[in-house]
Amino acid sequence: MPHASVRTEIPAHPLDNPAYASLTGPHARFAESRGRVLRYRTDVSPWLGLPEDTDVADWADLAALVGPGAEVALPGVRVAPPEGWEVTFDVAGVQLVDEGVDARPDEEAIPLGADDVPDMLALVERTRPGPFLPRTVELGTYLGIRRDGRLIAMAGERLHPPGWTEISAVCTDDAFRGQGLGSRLVRAVAAGIRERGETPFLHTAAANTGAIRLYESLGFRLRRTTRFLGARVPEPSPAA
C-alpha cells in the first residue's frame, strides 16, 4: 500500500500541531515536503511539521528530506525520535492565546519589509528572541520602532494555523528596555490579526516566567504546555 494512503489523524484543534496546520493551510506556499512530512523553506523558518500519527515511514521521509547529519527543529512534537537520532535540545514551552488583549495600533510602529531585513537580523543578533532568517519577514506582518533611524524594537507574525496567527520575534534593544516598547508592538500586531478576523497566540519557554507574566498582563492566557524539540538525523552506517 503506498505511504500516501496511510490515514492521518486530524488534531482536535489547529493549535495542537500549529506548524503542521500552518504548512497544510495558509503557509502552504512556503512548504517543502516528502510523503506526509513538511518543512518551511530553509531561508524562511527552521520549523518542520509532522502528522499527528507519525510513524516509522514519516521519520524516514524526514531524514530523506533534510539529509543525513542535519539538525531539525520540531515544535510541539509529542513522540520521541527513533533510535539513532540524537536529541540536540528539548525545551519545555507554553502556548498562550488571546483572551482580552487590549489590541490597538501604535503611532510609532512602522511596517517592516524586505529592505529592513539587514536591520532586523542585526537586532535579532543582539537580542536573541528566537529563529529569524532572511525570508522570515514574508510569513506575515512585522512592525518595528526606530529611533534616530536605528531599529530598536520589533514584533511580527510567524505560524499561521487556520483562524490563528502567532506573534513572534518580540525583541527590544538592551539600551531601550523598560519603556514598554515590546508590549506596545505586541498590542499593535494583535490589532492587525484581529482585523483579519483571526486570533493571536504565542509561545515562550516555560522557564521564561517574566515573559509569561508580561503576556498574561496583556490579556493572554495559558492554553497548554508544549515542547520545543531538536534532533539530528543519523549519519549512514559505514559499509561493512
Secondary structure, DSSP 8 states (H G I E B T S, - for coil): --GGGS-----SSGGGSHHHHHHTTTTGGGEEEETTEEEE-TTT--BEE--TT--HHHHHHHHHHH-TT-EEEEET--S---TT-EEEEEEEEEEEEESS------TT-EEE-GGGHHHHHHHHHHH--S---TTGGGGS-EEEEEETTEEEEEEEE----TTEEEEEEEEE-GGGTTSSHHHHHHHHHHHHHHHTT-EEEEEEETT-HHHHHHHHHHTEEEEEEEEEEEEE--------
